[in-house]
C-alpha cells in the first residue's frame, strides 16, 4: 500500500487524503488501487466487524452492471445519468451500455476531485456515443440536470442511477425530495435505479456505525421499505426492491459469490 494511488495523480487543494472518502473506500473493497491509507483504514474497521462487506461491495457493483444491461438491452434506454459514480473500475456504466448500444450517451456525476481527475483521464466513449463528467452534488439536482443537458437530451427518456448515494443524504424526506426533483424533470419512459445498504443485519449496522465515526461522510442505513419508497409513483421493474444478489441474476453468475446475509438492496422503476 502506497500513500498515493497507482495512477500518477498528484492530489491538489481539493483532495484531503487524511480523511476517508466513500468512493475510495469502495474502490479498496472491490480490489482497486485508487485509495489512500485513510481509506484502507476505514475499510478495514468495517471489515473487522462485518467481514462480508467485501462481498457486499462486489455484489453491489455487479448489480449496477445488470441494471445498465437491462436498461440498454431490454428497456431500450440510450441515455444514462450516473450520480455518485465513484472511481472508474471494470465495467463502468458507459462500457456496459455501449457494449449493447454503441450510441449510448452517459453523464457521470461525483463531488470528489480525485474522481474528477480519474474520470477525465479514463472514461472514454465509442465514436457514436458520448461520455461526460460533472463535478456535482446530489443535494443539488437542478444543477446536475442543467449540466447533464449539455450531453443528454432531457426531452427523451433518461435512466438515473443512484448507487450507494441516497444513504449519504441524512434526512429521509430530503432524500425522497431529491429523487422526485430528478424524476419530475424527466419525460415518461425514464427510469430510476437505486442501491443502498439496509438496516436488516445487526452486524452490518454495527460496522457502518464504526465507519461513520472515522470522519468520512456518514452513510445512513434505511429499511427495505424506505428504499422502496424512493420508487413511489414509478412502475416498479420486477422483482422489485430486493437484495442485490437476487435482482435479475445473470445465468452464468448463479449463486457464486453471493453473500450469505443480504444487507444491500436495490431496485428500479419506470416513469409512466
C-alpha positions in Angstrom: 0.0 0.0 0.0 1.4 3.4 -1.0 0.5 6.8 0.1 -0.6 7.7 -3.5 -2.8 5.6 -5.7 -1.2 3.6 -8.5 -2.2 6.1 -11.2 0.1 9.2 -11.3 -2.3 11.7 -9.9 -0.9 14.5 -7.7 -3.7 15.5 -5.2 -4.4 19.2 -5.3 -6.1 21.5 -2.8 -9.5 19.8 -3.2 -8.3 16.4 -2.0 -7.7 15.6 1.6 -6.0 12.2 1.7 -6.2 12.1 5.6 -10.0 11.7 5.6 -11.6 8.6 4.1 -13.9 9.1 1.2 -16.7 6.7 0.3 -15.7 6.4 -3.4 -12.1 5.5 -2.4 -13.2 3.1 0.4 -15.4 1.3 -2.1 -12.5 1.1 -4.5 -10.5 -0.6 -1.8 -13.2 -3.1 -1.1 -13.7 -4.1 -4.8 -10.0 -4.6 -5.2 -8.9 -1.4 -6.9 -5.7 0.6 -6.3 -7.1 4.1 -6.2 -7.3 4.8 -2.5 -5.1 6.1 0.4 -4.2 4.8 3.8 -7.1 6.6 5.5 -9.5 4.9 3.1 -7.9 1.5 3.7 -8.0 2.0 7.5 -11.7 2.9 7.4 -12.5 -0.1 5.2 -10.6 -2.4 7.5 -12.5 -1.1 10.5 -15.8 -2.0 8.8 -14.5 -5.4 7.7 -13.3 -6.2 11.2 -16.9 -6.0 12.4 -18.6 -7.3 9.2 -16.3 -9.5 7.2 -18.9 -9.8 4.5 -18.5 -6.2 3.4 -16.2 -7.0 0.5 -18.7 -9.5 -0.9 -21.5 -6.9 -0.5 -19.4 -4.3 -2.3 -18.7 -6.5 -5.2 -22.3 -7.8 -5.3 -23.5 -4.2 -5.4 -21.1 -3.5 -8.3 -22.4 -6.5 -10.3 -26.0 -5.3 -9.6 -25.2 -1.9 -11.2 -23.9 -3.7 -14.3 -27.1 -5.8 -14.6 -29.2 -2.7 -14.2 -27.4 -1.0 -17.1 -27.6 -4.1 -19.3 -31.3 -4.4 -18.6 -31.8 -0.7 -19.4 -29.8 -0.8 -22.6 -30.8 -4.2 -23.9 -34.4 -4.7 -22.7 -35.7 -1.2 -22.0 -34.1 0.5 -25.0 -32.6 3.3 -23.0 -29.8 5.2 -24.7 -29.1 8.0 -22.1 -27.7 7.5 -18.6 -27.2 9.9 -15.7 -24.9 8.1 -13.1 -24.9 10.2 -9.9 -22.2 9.4 -7.4 -20.3 7.3 -9.9 -17.2 6.7 -7.7 -13.8 5.9 -9.1 -13.6 4.2 -12.5 -13.3 0.4 -12.3 -14.2 -2.5 -14.5 -17.5 -2.4 -16.3 -18.3 1.3 -15.8 -21.7 2.4 -16.9 -20.7 3.7 -20.3 -18.7 0.5 -21.0 -21.7 -1.8 -20.2 -24.2 0.4 -22.1 -22.1 1.0 -25.2 -21.4 -2.8 -25.5 -25.1 -3.1 -26.0 -25.8 0.1 -27.8 -22.7 2.0 -29.0 -24.6 5.2 -29.4 -25.4 5.4 -25.7 -24.7 8.7 -24.0 -23.6 8.8 -20.4 -23.0 11.6 -17.9 -21.2 10.8 -14.6 -21.6 13.0 -11.5 -19.5 13.0 -8.4 -18.3 15.6 -5.9 -14.8 14.1 -5.2 -11.9 16.0 -7.1 -10.0 12.7 -7.2 -12.8 11.1 -9.0 -12.9 14.0 -11.4 -9.2 13.6 -12.2 -9.5 9.9 -13.0 -12.8 10.2 -14.8 -11.3 12.7 -17.2 -8.3 10.5 -17.8 -10.0 7.1 -18.1 -13.7 7.5 -19.1 -13.8 7.4 -22.9 -16.5 6.7 -25.4 -17.4 4.9 -28.6 -17.3 7.3 -31.6 -21.0 7.1 -32.0 -21.8 7.7 -28.3 -20.7 10.2 -25.6 -19.3 10.2 -22.1 -19.1 13.3 -19.9 -18.3 14.0 -16.3 -19.8 16.7 -14.0 -18.4 17.8 -10.7 -21.7 18.0 -8.7 -23.6 17.1 -5.6 -26.7 15.0 -5.3 -28.1 17.7 -2.9 -28.4 20.0 -5.9 -30.4 18.0 -8.5 -31.3 21.1 -10.6 -27.7 21.9 -11.1 -27.0 18.3 -12.1 -29.8 18.3 -14.7 -28.6 21.6 -16.1 -25.1 20.3 -16.6 -26.3 17.0 -17.9 -28.4 18.7 -20.5 -25.2 19.7 -22.4 -24.7 16.0 -23.2 -28.2 14.4 -22.8 -31.5 15.3 -24.4 -33.7 15.6 -21.4 -36.9 15.6 -23.6 -36.1 11.9 -24.3 -36.0 9.1 -21.7 -33.1 9.0 -19.3 -32.0 6.4 -16.8 -30.9 7.9 -13.5 -28.6 5.7 -11.4 -28.3 6.4 -7.7 -26.0 3.6 -6.5 -25.0 3.9 -2.8 -25.7 7.6 -2.9 -29.0 8.3 -1.1 -27.7 6.9 2.2 -25.4 9.9 2.3 -28.5 12.2 2.5 -29.2 12.1 6.2 -32.9 13.1 6.2 -35.2 10.6 4.5 -37.7 13.2 3.4 -35.0 15.2 1.9 -33.6 12.2 0.0 -37.1 11.4 -1.3 -37.4 15.1 -2.4 -34.2 14.9 -4.3 -35.4 11.7 -6.1 -38.7 13.5 -7.0 -36.9 16.6 -8.3 -34.8 14.4 -10.6 -37.7 12.2 -11.9 -40.2 15.0 -12.2 -37.8 16.8 -14.6 -37.6 13.8 -16.9 -40.1 12.6 -19.5 -42.3 9.5 -19.5 -40.3 6.3 -20.2 -37.4 7.4 -18.0 -36.0 5.1 -15.3 -34.6 5.3 -11.8 -32.3 2.6 -10.4 -31.3 2.7 -6.8 -29.0 0.7 -4.5 -28.2 1.2 -0.8 -27.3 -0.6 2.4 -30.2 -1.5 4.7 -30.6 -2.0 8.5 -31.5 -5.7 8.1 -28.3 -7.1 9.6 -27.2 -6.1 13.1 -23.5 -6.8 12.2 -23.7 -4.6 9.2 -25.4 -1.9 11.3 -22.6 -2.1 13.8 -20.0 -1.9 11.0 -21.5 1.2 9.4 -21.7 2.8 12.8 -17.9 2.3 13.2 -17.4 3.6 9.6 -19.4 6.8 10.4 -17.1 7.5 13.3 -14.0 7.6 11.0 -14.6 11.2 9.8 -16.0 10.1 6.4 -19.3 11.4 5.2 -21.9 9.5 7.1 -23.7 6.6 5.4 -27.1 6.0 7.0 -28.8 2.7 6.6 -32.5 2.5 6.0 -35.1 -0.2 5.8 -36.0 -2.0 2.5 -39.4 -0.4 2.8 -37.8 3.1 2.9 -35.7 2.2 -0.2 -38.9 1.1 -2.0 -40.4 4.5 -1.1 -37.9 6.1 -3.4 -39.7 4.4 -6.3 -43.1 5.6 -5.3 -45.0 6.9 -8.3 -43.0 4.8 -10.7 -43.8 1.4 -12.3 -41.5 -1.0 -10.4 -39.5 -3.3 -12.5 -39.6 -6.9 -11.3 -38.6 -8.4 -8.9 -38.9 -5.1 -7.0 -36.6 -3.8 -4.3 -34.8 -6.9 -3.2 -31.3 -7.9 -2.0 -28.9 -7.0 -4.9 -27.7 -10.6 -5.1 -31.3 -11.6 -6.1 -32.1 -9.0 -8.7 -32.2 -10.5 -12.2 -29.1 -12.7 -11.8 -27.2 -13.5 -15.0 -27.4 -17.3 -15.6 -23.6 -17.7 -15.5 -23.4 -15.8 -12.2 -25.6 -18.3 -10.5 -25.1 -18.3 -6.7 -21.3 -17.9 -6.8 -20.0 -15.2 -4.5 -23.5 -14.5 -3.2 -23.2 -13.0 0.4 -24.9 -15.2 3.0 -26.6 -12.3 4.7 -28.1 -9.8 2.2 -27.8 -6.3 3.6 -27.6 -4.2 0.4 -30.9 -3.9 -1.6 -31.6 -2.4 -5.0 -34.4 -1.9 -7.4 -35.7 0.0 -10.4 -38.8 1.9 -11.6 -40.1 3.4 -14.8 -41.8 6.7 -15.0 -45.3 6.2 -16.6 
